[in-house]
Amino acid sequence: MASAVTMLEPLGEAMDSFAIEIFAGLVRLEELLRPSWTFADSDQGGRIVIGALQGEDDEYAYFEETGLYHAFQGVCVWALALVVRAVGYSHFTAQVLWEHAGGGPLGVQMFAKCALCFQPELSYGSAGSLLYSSSLGIRAPDDLPQLRDAIMGALLGLVSPDVAFANCANVEDGSIGIEVRNAELQRHHDKLAQCAEQCGLLECIFAFPWLHWPGATLRLPALVDFLATLSCCSVDKPPAFVRQVDAWKHRVSLRSMELWSIIVPLCQAAPSITRGFLRDCATLAYASPPSAETYSHFVHVCLSGRPGGGFDALLGDSLVLAALISFAINSSHSPSMDALTDVVVYLDSGSKGSVASRLCSWQGPLRTGPFLSDWLELLKVPHAENGTFLLPEPPAPLSEVPELVESVPVPETVQLVPNSNGLREIVCDAPAEFCCAVDGRLLVDPVRAPSGHVFERSVLARSLKASGGLCPITGAALELGECQRDTELRARILKWVRQSRPRQRLG
């Protein structure tokens, strides 16, 4: 891996500047050639179709520009092929894509889009209909299907905090407060949404042959997370930025039928369904609500169970049911003759209260009005004298957790410190009691589970999301909210780091 990184450094530097040239060229060429997508061959996903020669257009200049357009795509796919092959398909992550394709949302998405759109032959037509194809002599990589899978996986992972804070060491070392981190992450998502609209990324994502792609079920959670995250951005300035983000959100909302026609079949084929996936589906339903028929089908699929009882084990989980009810509310669906309503009706009073509490503390977008009221009625939430609901006390949100001991005050205009390594990366010989039970690295934000195990909070959060809420050590059901921050341990760790700093050369 080290030799691969050394080999790729010059390529990364070249791509940093070339990404802008590619973007400028593609914008000009797409205006001229009017590429669109045709989905006539549904088994293989979509194909780009170049606008056919019109009237008195200069035929020589037209095909010269067509060749240049195809060459740009070829550069992107071969440049990324070098990176993917060097690090390995399974190790080509969003962070690697970000680093080697420009290190910015526009360049990264443009490179990924061009690579995913590359076809050995260019197709010509009009209004999305295919007339004929022609080869321009640009060879496709022999492993193009595997490359597309790896690139799509990395592209969908761009919303990860690991990418947003890839060069910010002081996010991990505890000197930046959670509100500042959340604001910076939101800015990252806003910029991704703006750039996705600029480069026409949504059509490229829909053109991927999801329903006929080996391993597509493994990409499904990332697809839903990506679209849900970018479709719920809230930008208030500047006006041009707002227009582009709103255009992206509107575009996603218009593709609701196609979107859920991908999600539901893949969900049905998936070996398991996690809490995180259901939360993301509920968020996506707010931005792009499914039809009533699709809603019923989705709920039926989710409640139908999995081999070995994968989902049955979660059926009594208040978070799962709250996520499904949130999905129903955001789909503008009241309780009726459906599977979810049947489940809620037969819950005991204690379980209904727990689900209602989770619903009232829901941190994603949630429609208000009659749909919410109808589900609260079904959950037997009591009314006040004025007719309003007496909502149960929700669990304390993350922002209300007391400040950590010895935390560093952060001014409103704080700048994230660029650095490729944080304390967790640098300190490699910490005492065992100061290390995370999962990855063995130094704890900077320790939380203690009811079992007594201590974890790095962000590591535990990722593990719980990946496992569907199971403790990575004991395998028992576990929620992040059950794990309290250990401020005393953190103070001891900070003291140890200060005392050992000269020996470990942290500067």
N, C-alpha and C positions, 0 to 999 in steps of 0.2 A: 504493500500500500504506500509506503514512504517513497519508493522509487517511482510509483505511478504519479504521486502528487508532484514530485520534482519534474517529471516529464511534462506534466500538464501546465505548469506555471507559465511558460511562454504563450501557450494557447489561450489561457485565461486572460492574460494581458492584452493579447491581440483582439479577443472577442469583446473586451470592455469597450474599445473604440469602434469596432466594426459593427456592433449592434445598432448604433445610431445610424450608420450608413445603410444598413439593411432596412431599418425601419423607414427612413426617408425614401429609399428606393421603392419599397413595397407600397407605401402610401400613394406615390405617383403612379405606379404600375397598376394598382388596383382600381384607381380612378379611370385609367385608360382602358384596361382590359375587362372591367366589370365582372370579376369572378363571382360565382354564386355556387350553391350546393344543390346537387340532385341526389335523391334517395331512392332512385328506381331499383337499384340492386340492394335491397334491404339486408340481405345476408352478410354483406360486406361493409355495411355502414354507408356513409355518404362519400361523394366524389366532388372535387372542385371542377366546375365547368367554366371555361373562359368564354366571355362574350364573343359571338361570331363576328366576322368581318362585316362592317356595315357600309353599304353604299359605295362612296368614292374614297374610302379609307385607303391609305397607302399600304398595299399588301406587304411589301418588303419591310417597311418600318414596323408594321404590325407584328409580323412573325419574329423580327429581331427583338422587339420588346417582350414578346411571349417567351423567347428563349432566355432572356435576362431574368424574367420572373421565375422561371423554372430553375435557373442557375442559383438564384438566391435561396430557394428552398433546398436545393442540393447542398449548398454550403452549410446551411443550418443542420441538416440531418447528418451530414458526415462529420461536422465539428462535434456534435453531441455524441455521435457514435464512438469517436475516439475516447471521449470522457467515460461513457458508459462501459465500454470494453475495458478501460484501464482500471476502473474501480469495481466492476462487476455489476451485473443487472440488479441483484438484490441490495447492493450498497449504493445505488444511484438514488440518493435522497433529495428532498427539496433543498436542503442546505448545499449539497454538491451542485445542483442545477443553478442555484442562486449565485454561488461563488464563480462558476465557470461560464456563465452566460450573461455577464454584464453587471451583476450585483445590484440591479435595480428592477422594479416591477415591470417597467415597459420593455426593456431589453430582454428580460428573462421570459416573459410571456410571448414576445414576438418570436424568439428563437424556438421556444417549445411549439408554438402554433405552426411555424413553417416546417419544422421537422415532422409534426403529426400530419400535416397536409400533403407532404411530399408523395408524389406518385411517379412511377417510372414513365408513364405516358400522361400527357396533358390532354384534357377533353375540351371540345369546343361545342357551343350551342347557344341557346337564347332562352331567357325566362326559365332557367333551371332545367331545360330539357336537353338531352345529349344528342348531338348530331354526328360527331365523329371524334376519333382520338388519333394522336400522333406522337411518336417517340422522338425526343430531341437528343437522344444519345447520352443522357446522364444516368449512370449506373446506380441502381439502388443497392444499399447494403444487403448482404445476404441474410442478415439477421434482422431485417426491417420489422417484422412482427414483434419480436422480443424488445427491440428498441422502442417501438411505439408504446408498448405496455409499460416499460420502465419510465419513459418520458412522461406519460400520462400520470403515473403514480406520483412522480416528483412534482409535476405541475399542480396537482390537487393538494399537495402538502404545503404549498406556499403560505397558507393561512396559519400555519403553526407558529406558536410563540418562539420556537427554536429558530425560525427564520427571521422573525421580526427583531429578535435580540441577538442575532448571530454574532455581531461585533460589539456587544455591550457587556463588558465584564461586571460592571457595578450593578446590574440587574440581579445577578446571581449572588453577589457577595452581601446582599442585604442592605446596601446603603440607599437604595431607591424604594420608596414606598409603593404600596400596591395601587394607589390611585394614579400615580404617575405612570406606572407600568401599564395599567389598563388603558390610559389615554394614549400612550405610545402604540400599543397594540391596535387600538381602534384606528389610529392614523394610518398604520400599515395596511389594515383591511380596506380603509377608504381609498387609499392609493391603488391597491390591487384592483378594486372595482372600477375605478376611473380608467386604468390602463387596459383592463379587460374589455371595456366598451370601446376604447380607442382602437384596439387591434382586432376587434371582431372575434373575440375568443369563444363566445357562447356557441356560435354555429359550429366551430371546430369541435367543441366538446360533444355536441349533439351528433356530429357526424361519426364519432367513434362507434365501432360496431359492438355496442355494449351487450346486446342480447345474444351475440354469437361469438363472444370472445372468451377463450379459456381463462379462468381465474377472474372474470369480471365481478363475481360476487365478493371477492376480496377487496376490490376497488370501490365497491358500493358505499361503505361508510365514509370514505374520503370524498367521494363525489357529492354526497348529501351535505357533508360538513362544509365543503368549499362553496357550494351554491347557497346554502343557508347563511353562512357567515357574510358573504359578499352581497347578499340580497337584503340584508337588514342593517346596512350602514346608515348612519344619520349624519349627514354633512350639512353645514349651514353657511359655509363660505369657502372660497370665493364663488361667485355666480357660475362661471364657466365650469368649475369643478363640480358644483352641485348638479348642473345640467347633465354632465356626463354620467355621474353616479345614478341619477334618477333615470336616465335613459337605459342604463344597465338593468336596474330594478324593473323597469317597465318591460324590457325585453324578456326577462325571466318570467314575469307574470303572464305574458302572452303565450309562452311555450308550456303552459301548465299541462295540457293534455299529453304532449310528447314526453315531458319530464316524468310524469307519474307512470306513463306506459313503460318507461325504462325501470323505474324504482320498484314498482310492485312485483313484476316477474322475477327480478333479481332477488328481491327480499324473500320471495317464495322459495327460491332455490338456495338461499343462504343457509349454511349449517346452524347458525345461531343469530340471535337478535339481542343487541346490548341496550342498556339504558341510554348510553350516549347517542347511539344511532336513533333511538326513538325521540330523544330531545331535539336532535337536529332535524328530524322529519317534522316535528311540531313547529319548529322555527321556519322551516321552508314552506310549510303550509300557509303560514301567515303571509309570505311574499308571493306564493304561487299556489293558491288553494286548489285541491283536486275536485273533480266533480263528485256528486253524491254517490254515484255508482262506484267510482274509484275509491272513495273514502271507505265504503262498506267492504270492498274487496281487500283493501289494505288492512283494516281492522281484523277481518276474518283470517287473513294470512298470519298476522301477528299473534292472534289468540289460538291458532290451530295447533301450536306446539311444535317441537322438533324431535327428531330421533334421540332417545336417551333423556327426554324431558328437559332439554335445554331451556326452553321458555317457560315450561310448567313450573320450574323452580323459582322463576321470577314473578309468577302470576300474583302472588300475595304481596309483592313489593309495592309500597305506596308510591315510590318514585316512578316505577313503570306505569302504573295506572294513572298517575297524575300526567305523565307525558302523553299517554294515549288520549286522555280527556282534553289536554291542551291541543292535541292534533285535531280532535273533533271540533273544538271551539274555533280554532283558526281556519277550519274547513267550513265554518258556518253551518254546523250540524248539531242539532239538539238531540237529547235522548230519544230513541225510537225503538223499533223492533230490530235491533242489531245486537251483535255479540258483546260489544262493550257495555251497552246498557244492561244486558242480562247479568254480566259479571258484577257491575256496581250494585244492582238491585239486591243481590244475594250476599253482599258483604255485611259483616256484623257492624254494629254502631261504632266500635272502637276503630275498625279498619277504615270506615267511612270518614271518621274524624281525622285519621292520619293522612288519608288521601286529600281531604279538603285543606289540611294544613300545608301539604306540599304544593297544592294548586295555588294557594294564596301567596306562597313564597316563590312562585315561578319566576325565574330571572330572565327568561326570554320574552319576546313580544307575545302578547295575548289580547285577542279581541275582547272588547267589553260589550255590554248590551244583553239582549235576550238569550243568546246562546250560553254565555257564562252563567247567567242567572238560572237557566234551566238545569244545568249540571250541578250547581250549588244546591238547588232544590232537591235533586235526586240524592245528593250526598247528605241530606237532612241537616244542612247548616241552618241554625235558628235565625229568626228575625227579631229586630228591635221593634219598639212601639211605632216608630215612624216607617216601618216596612223595609228598612235596609237590612242587609245580612249582618249578623254578629260573627264576623270572620274569626276563625281560630288564630291564636298567636303563632305567627310563622317562626321558624328557626332563625337565629341571628344571621344576617347576611355577612359575607366575608369582610365587607368594608367596615363592619362594626367590631371586628376582633381587636382587642386592645393592642396598643403599640408594643413592639418587641423591646425588651430591655436593651439599653445602649444603642438604640437605632439612631442613625444620623439624620438630623433635620434636613429636609429637602426643600429648597426654594421653589416657587412656582415656575420659574424659568429654567429649571434644572436641565442640563444637557447630558445625554447618555454618553458615557465614556467609551470610545471605540477601543476595543482590545479583543484579541482572539481567545484569550484564556481568562477564566475567573478563578476565584479561590479554589473552587471544587476541582479544577483541572490542575492547578499548580501544586497544591498541597497533597502529596501522595503517601506520606508516612504518618498520618494522624493516628492517635490511639483508637482502638476498635470501638470504644464507647462513644467516640465522636464521629462515627461513620454511619452512613445510611445502611439499613438492613437489606436494601435491594441491590444498589450498585457499588457499595463499599467505599464511596467517596465521602469527603468531608461534608458534614452537615452545616448548612448556612441558614436554613429555615426549618428546624426540626419540629416534627409533630409526633406525638406518642399515641399509638393505637390502644384500645382497651386491652389488648393482649399483652401490652408492655413493650412491644417492638417500636423502635424509633426509625422514622423515615424522613428523607428530604421531601418537603411538601410537594414540590412540582413533580418529582419522580413518582411519588405515590399517586398523585392525581392522574398522571399518564397511565400508570399501571392499572388503576381502577377502571379507567375508561376502556382500556384494551381488554380487560377481563370481564367487563360487565358487572363490576362491583364486588370482586372477590379479593380478599387480602392476599398479597403476593407471597406471604410466608405461611400463613395457616390455612389458606383456601376458604376461610369462612366469609360470609357476607360482611361487607364493610363499606361505610360511607365516609367521605372525606370530613364531613361535619362532626363525626364521632371522634376524630383525632385532634386533640388539643395541642396548640403550640406549646412547646416546652421552653419557656423563657429562661428558666434557671440553667438548663443545659446549654442554651445558646450563649448565655453570659460566660459560662465556663469555657466554651469553645473560643469565643472572641478573646478571652484572656490568654488562652493557650496560644492562639495564633499570634498575638502581639509579642508574647515572650519568645516564641520560636521563630519569629520573622527573620532575624539575621541569618539563622542557620539554614532556613529554607529559601532564602533569597526571593522574597515575594515582590520586591520592588519592580 
